[in-house]
């Protein structure tokens, strides 16, 4: 009973319901096109979509500062050899997955027969009440402010600023959970209502299904690559780890949360001893659960390319995609621990670097939510491979279990 209630109250479920209702309403309005009721409802729908999109864009710089800056202060204030190594592993895995997805996007998406301009679309009315909510600062300014302030606070050990950033993160998380997440279904529902009314949704639906299946296949390929590399580096059989990760994978699929899966992931990793050292499990698994999001990053990267082609008729430039991938790895490390946290934390990159509008943002959030559970499962399962690399590093550098506390100090 509780698991059912948990699912129905989750963000992905709400977004899917909003999607379905939006499509049904849009198709219904299409059948009464030209009537006074249709015109009145469409005026309300496009206005709600515009205002909700403005609010979400306003929150983007706050999310960047609230999650990136505190993450940097934590890592900088506790810099150590193993922590830095874990951070590098998580970042390299994330951007590696992003670049792999980029290459796959340029290679595969052209064969999906995406039609950007569907003929005979019905026009939507203009916004009745254009409430502009400008951002407090540009997206890239927020990113550089977060990095510079975070690093400076960590280097100078300014406890007041560090505590202030921690408190600000709590405030932003409250904004996300109490304001932003409740608004998202409005944006999703009104966006898909408009697409259904125009007539484009029926043309593009098979494409959405195809890209979701392609991304899921990419997850398994990336996990296989991670474990192969970990096995070669550590000199240990990675299958001894993979075979125990089934419960963690299925739990992640059900919960859509790395944090909620942590206890199961720890239990699965401990069953892999002595292939995984106990101290490395206790250190690596909880840490990677918060900073290693390879599956989510791969998903988002492939999706932005597909959505860009669907909505705007072009792919992002290679230069923009390289910048997007490099920065996405940073954003993933500071992503909030909520379903869809990766894509929400990186909304600034989607709008600032790739130039997506409110419709593009809504599509990204929706298709990301449709497979979020499998992306999370990839994240969680991949943590075992990175922990195997940590184990191999500790053995190669003669780091005894008793020494780990001193190294982390």
JOPEMO-V215239 format. One record per residue. N is the residue number from 1. SS is DSSP state (helix for helix, strand for strand, loop for the rest). D_CENTER is the distance of its C-alpha to the mean C-alpha in whole Angstrom. Layout:
BEGIN
n=[N/N]
ss=[SS/SS]
d_center=[D_CENTER/D_CENTER]
END
This chain:
BEGIN
n=[1/2/3/4/5/6/7/8/9/10/11/12/13/14/15/16/17/18/19/20/21/22/23/24/25/26/27/28/29/30/31/32/33/34/35/36/37/38/39/40/41/42/43/44/45/46/47/48/49/50/51/52/53/54/55/56/57/58/59/60/61/62/63/64/65/66/67/68/69/70/71/72/73/74/75/76/77/78/79/80/81/82/83/84/85/86/87/88/89/90/91/92/93/94/95/96/97/98/99/100/101/102/103/104/105/106/107/108/109/110/111/112/113/114/115/116/117/118/119/120/121/122/123/124/125/126/127/128/129/130/131/132/133/134/135/136/137/138/139/140/141/142/143/144/145/146/147/148/149/150/151/152/153/154/155/156/157/158/159/160/161/162/163/164/165/166/167/168/169/170/171/172/173/174/175/176/177/178/179/180/181/182/183/184/185/186/187/188/189/190/191/192/193/194/195/196/197/198/199/200/201/202/203/204/205/206/207/208/209/210/211/212/213/214/215/216/217/218/219/220/221/222/223/224/225/226/227/228/229/230/231/232/233/234/235/236/237/238/239/240/241/242/243/244/245/246/247/248/249/250/251/252/253/254/255/256/257/258/259/260/261/262/263/264/265/266/267/268/269/270/271/272/273/274/275/276/277/278/279/280/281/282/283/284/285/286/287/288/289/290/291/292/293/294/295/296/297/298/299/300/301/302/303/304/305/306/307/308/309/310/311/312/313/314/315/316/317/318/319/320/321/322/323/324/325/326/327/328/329/330/331/332/333/334/335/336/337/338/339/340/341/342/343/344/345/346/347/348/349/350/351/352/353/354/355/356/357/358/359/360/361/362/363/364/365/366/367/368/369/370/371/372/373/374/375/376/377/378/379/380/381/382/383/384/385/386/387/388/389/390/391/392/393/394/395/396/397/398/399/400/401/402/403/404/405/406/407/408/409]
ss=[loop/helix/helix/helix/helix/helix/helix/helix/loop/loop/helix/helix/helix/helix/helix/helix/helix/helix/helix/helix/helix/helix/helix/helix/helix/helix/helix/helix/helix/helix/helix/loop/loop/loop/loop/helix/helix/helix/helix/helix/helix/helix/helix/helix/helix/helix/helix/helix/helix/helix/helix/helix/helix/helix/helix/helix/helix/helix/helix/helix/helix/helix/helix/helix/helix/helix/helix/helix/helix/helix/helix/helix/helix/helix/helix/helix/helix/loop/loop/loop/helix/helix/helix/helix/helix/helix/helix/helix/helix/helix/helix/helix/helix/helix/helix/helix/helix/helix/helix/helix/helix/helix/helix/helix/helix/helix/helix/helix/helix/helix/helix/helix/loop/loop/loop/loop/loop/loop/loop/loop/loop/loop/loop/loop/loop/loop/loop/loop/loop/loop/loop/loop/loop/loop/loop/loop/loop/loop/helix/helix/helix/helix/helix/helix/helix/helix/helix/helix/helix/helix/helix/helix/helix/helix/helix/helix/loop/loop/helix/helix/helix/helix/helix/helix/helix/helix/helix/helix/helix/helix/helix/helix/helix/helix/helix/helix/helix/helix/helix/helix/helix/helix/helix/helix/helix/helix/helix/helix/helix/helix/helix/helix/helix/helix/helix/helix/helix/helix/loop/loop/helix/helix/helix/helix/helix/helix/helix/helix/helix/helix/helix/helix/helix/helix/helix/helix/helix/helix/helix/helix/helix/helix/helix/helix/helix/helix/helix/helix/helix/helix/helix/helix/helix/helix/loop/loop/loop/loop/helix/helix/helix/helix/loop/loop/loop/helix/helix/helix/helix/helix/helix/helix/helix/helix/helix/loop/loop/helix/helix/helix/helix/helix/helix/helix/helix/helix/helix/helix/helix/helix/loop/loop/loop/loop/loop/loop/loop/helix/helix/helix/helix/helix/helix/helix/helix/helix/helix/helix/helix/helix/helix/loop/loop/helix/helix/helix/helix/helix/helix/helix/helix/helix/helix/helix/helix/helix/helix/helix/helix/helix/helix/helix/loop/loop/loop/loop/loop/helix/helix/helix/helix/helix/helix/helix/helix/helix/helix/helix/helix/helix/helix/helix/helix/loop/loop/loop/loop/loop/loop/loop/helix/helix/helix/helix/helix/loop/helix/helix/helix/helix/helix/helix/loop/loop/loop/loop/loop/helix/helix/helix/helix/helix/helix/helix/helix/helix/helix/helix/helix/helix/loop/helix/helix/helix/helix/helix/helix/helix/helix/helix/helix/helix/helix/helix/helix/helix/helix/helix/helix/helix/helix/helix/helix/helix/helix/helix/loop/loop/loop/loop/helix/helix/helix/helix/helix/helix/helix/helix/loop]
d_center=[28/26/23/24/24/20/19/21/19/16/13/13/16/17/15/17/20/20/19/22/24/23/25/28/29/28/30/33/33/34/37/38/37/40/41/41/39/36/36/36/33/31/32/30/27/27/27/25/22/23/23/20/18/21/19/16/17/19/16/14/16/17/13/13/17/16/13/14/18/18/16/19/22/21/21/24/26/26/26/27/28/25/23/23/23/20/18/19/18/14/14/16/14/11/13/15/13/11/15/16/14/15/19/18/17/21/22/22/20/24/25/24/26/24/26/25/28/29/33/35/32/33/32/31/32/32/30/33/32/30/28/27/24/24/22/23/22/21/17/18/21/19/17/20/22/19/20/23/24/22/24/27/27/26/29/31/30/31/30/30/28/25/26/26/22/21/23/21/18/19/20/17/15/18/18/14/16/19/19/15/14/18/18/15/17/20/18/17/20/22/20/21/24/25/24/26/29/29/29/26/24/26/26/23/22/23/21/17/19/19/16/14/17/17/13/14/17/16/14/18/19/16/17/21/21/19/22/25/24/24/27/29/29/29/32/31/31/27/28/29/26/24/27/26/22/23/23/19/18/19/18/15/15/17/15/11/11/12/14/16/17/18/22/22/20/23/25/24/24/28/29/28/31/33/30/28/30/30/29/26/25/25/24/21/19/18/17/15/13/12/12/11/8/9/9/5/6/9/8/6/9/12/11/11/15/16/15/17/20/20/20/22/24/23/20/19/21/21/21/18/16/17/16/13/12/14/13/9/10/12/9/7/10/11/8/9/10/10/8/5/5/2/3/7/7/7/9/12/12/11/14/16/16/16/18/16/18/17/18/15/13/14/14/10/9/12/11/8/9/12/11/8/11/12/9/9/13/12/11/14/16/16/16/20/20/19/22/24/24/25/28/29/29/31/33/34/34/36/34/36/34/36/35/32/32/34/32/29/31]
END
